[in-house]
Amino acid sequence: MQIPYEVTPRPDTGVNNAKLGIWLFLASEVMLFGGLFAAYVFLRMGADAWPGMETFDTHVMATRADQILSVPLATLNTVILIASSVTMVLSWAALKMNNFKQFRLQMGLTILLALGFLVVKAFEYGDKFSHGVAPETSNFLGIYFVLTGLHAVHVTGGILVNAYFWGPGAKMWTQGSVRAKAHFTNRIEVAGLYWHFVDLVWIFLFPMIYLI
């Protein structure tokens, strides 16, 4: 069965097909991260000490996550992702106001901020690897690398999608009809929903791994 791409809400669901599809996809993502979060909770509850490993420089048993991880870098990344959510909304709003130049600016900022997030994360990972620390070092670091690594993969996916809409995908707007422009605006809204989910996952990851 062929499902038409429409921007108007369907009478049976109350949303258009694209938005329904992304909500179903995000529901599966919630189950993925939810299972990993639950595994983290059970491992931590069963641990005698947490993080339960020696710090890198002093070789003293760490009693807090911030003795192992860099809270300042994680805080910087939190600010970066929140800012990218704002620019993502502004890019969609620019299209609603028929301002394509402003869309390109805001979407470009979203992509740059996302790349900045990955650069900061690369520095953080590099610091761990330079001390000979890897996922197999401890349960704590295993959780850290799996959850933050999976999140980084999702950030990378968002960058690729947004870069396509910023570049070749934008031809739908510049060369399209009023209907094509409506479709393009709808695609940006759907991409924004995914990006906000990626940001929301980090909002949970940051305090859970770095602060608590």
C-alpha positions in Angstrom: 0.0 0.0 0.0 1.3 3.4 -0.9 1.0 6.1 1.8 0.8 9.6 0.3 3.0 12.3 1.7 0.6 14.9 3.0 1.1 17.9 5.3 -2.5 18.1 6.4 -3.6 16.1 9.5 -5.4 12.9 8.8 -8.9 12.7 10.2 -8.2 9.3 11.8 -5.0 10.2 13.6 -5.1 14.0 14.0 -1.6 14.3 12.6 0.0 14.0 9.2 1.7 10.8 8.1 5.3 12.1 8.5 4.7 13.3 12.1 2.9 10.0 13.0 5.9 8.1 11.6 8.5 10.1 13.6 6.5 9.7 16.8 6.4 5.9 16.3 10.1 5.9 15.6 10.8 8.0 18.7 8.7 5.6 20.8 11.1 2.8 19.7 14.0 5.0 20.7 12.5 5.6 24.1 12.3 1.8 24.6 16.0 1.5 23.5 17.3 4.1 25.9 14.8 3.1 28.6 16.2 -0.4 28.6 19.8 0.9 28.9 18.8 3.3 31.7 17.1 0.4 33.6 20.3 -1.7 33.2 22.3 1.2 34.7 19.9 1.5 37.7 20.2 -2.3 38.4 23.9 -2.4 38.1 24.3 0.6 40.3 21.9 -0.7 43.0 23.8 -4.0 43.1 27.3 -2.4 43.3 29.1 -2.3 46.6 30.7 1.0 45.6 30.1 3.5 42.8 31.9 4.2 40.6 34.0 1.6 42.3 37.3 2.3 40.5 40.5 4.2 41.0 40.8 7.8 39.8 43.3 8.3 36.9 45.9 10.5 38.6 45.7 9.8 42.4 44.8 6.1 42.2 42.3 6.7 45.1 39.0 4.8 45.0 36.5 7.2 43.5 33.3 7.8 45.5 31.7 10.2 43.0 31.4 10.1 39.2 32.9 13.6 38.9 36.2 12.2 40.1 36.3 10.1 36.9 34.4 12.2 34.4 34.7 15.9 33.4 31.6 17.8 34.6 32.8 21.1 33.0 33.0 19.5 29.5 29.6 17.8 30.0 28.1 21.1 31.1 29.5 22.8 28.0 28.0 20.1 25.9 24.6 20.5 27.6 24.7 24.2 26.8 25.6 23.5 23.2 22.8 21.0 22.7 20.2 23.3 24.3 21.3 26.1 22.0 21.1 23.8 19.0 17.5 23.0 19.9 16.7 26.7 19.9 18.3 27.2 16.5 16.5 24.2 15.2 13.1 25.7 16.2 14.2 29.1 14.7 15.0 27.4 11.4 11.5 25.9 11.2 10.0 29.2 12.2 11.9 31.0 9.5 10.3 28.7 6.8 6.9 29.4 8.3 7.6 33.1 7.8 8.9 32.4 4.2 12.4 33.5 5.1 14.7 31.0 3.4 17.9 33.0 4.1 17.1 32.9 7.9 16.4 29.2 7.6 19.9 28.6 6.1 21.5 30.6 8.9 19.7 28.9 11.8 20.1 25.4 10.3 23.7 26.1 9.7 24.1 27.1 13.3 22.4 23.9 14.4 24.8 21.8 12.4 27.8 23.7 13.7 26.7 23.4 17.3 26.1 19.6 16.9 29.6 19.3 15.4 30.9 21.2 18.4 29.2 18.7 20.7 31.0 15.9 19.0 34.4 17.7 19.2 34.0 18.2 22.9 33.0 14.6 23.3 36.0 13.5 21.3 38.3 15.5 23.7 36.5 13.8 26.6 37.0 10.3 25.1 40.6 11.1 24.2 41.4 12.0 27.8 40.0 8.6 28.9 41.9 6.6 26.3 45.2 8.5 27.1 44.9 7.2 30.6 44.5 3.6 29.4 40.8 3.7 30.3 38.3 1.7 28.2 34.8 0.4 28.5 36.1 -2.9 29.9 37.8 -1.0 32.8 34.7 -1.1 35.0 31.0 -1.4 34.9 30.7 2.4 35.4 32.9 3.2 32.3 31.2 0.4 30.3 27.9 2.2 30.9 29.4 5.6 30.3 30.9 4.6 26.9 27.8 2.7 25.7 25.2 5.4 26.6 27.2 8.4 25.5 28.5 6.6 22.5 25.0 5.6 21.4 23.9 9.1 22.0 26.8 10.4 19.8 25.7 8.1 17.0 22.2 9.7 17.2 23.8 13.2 17.1 25.8 12.2 14.0 22.6 10.9 12.4 20.9 14.2 13.1 23.8 16.1 11.6 23.6 14.1 8.4 19.9 14.7 8.0 20.1 18.4 8.8 23.1 18.9 6.5 21.1 17.3 3.7 18.2 19.7 4.3 20.6 22.6 4.5 22.3 21.6 1.2 20.9 19.5 -1.6 17.5 19.0 0.1 16.9 22.7 0.1 16.2 22.6 -3.7 12.7 21.5 -2.8 12.2 25.0 -1.4 14.2 27.1 -3.8 12.8 25.4 -7.0 9.5 24.1 -5.7 5.9 25.2 -5.8 3.9 26.3 -2.8 3.0 22.7 -2.1 6.6 21.6 -2.3 7.6 24.4 0.1 4.9 23.1 2.6 6.3 19.6 2.3 9.9 20.9 2.9 8.7 22.9 6.0 7.0 19.7 7.3 10.2 17.7 6.9 12.1 20.3 8.9 9.5 20.0 11.6 9.9 16.3 11.7 13.7 16.5 11.7 13.3 19.0 14.6 11.3 16.5 16.6 14.1 14.0 16.3 16.7 16.6 17.2 14.7 17.6 20.3 14.6 14.0 21.4 18.4 13.7 21.0 18.7 16.7 23.2 16.3 15.4 25.8 18.2 12.1 26.1 21.3 14.1 26.9 19.4 16.1 29.6 18.8 12.7 31.3 22.2 11.3 30.6 24.1 14.3 32.0 22.9 14.2 35.6 22.5 10.5 35.7 26.1 9.7 34.7 28.0 12.8 35.7 26.3 14.2 38.8 24.4 11.6 40.7 
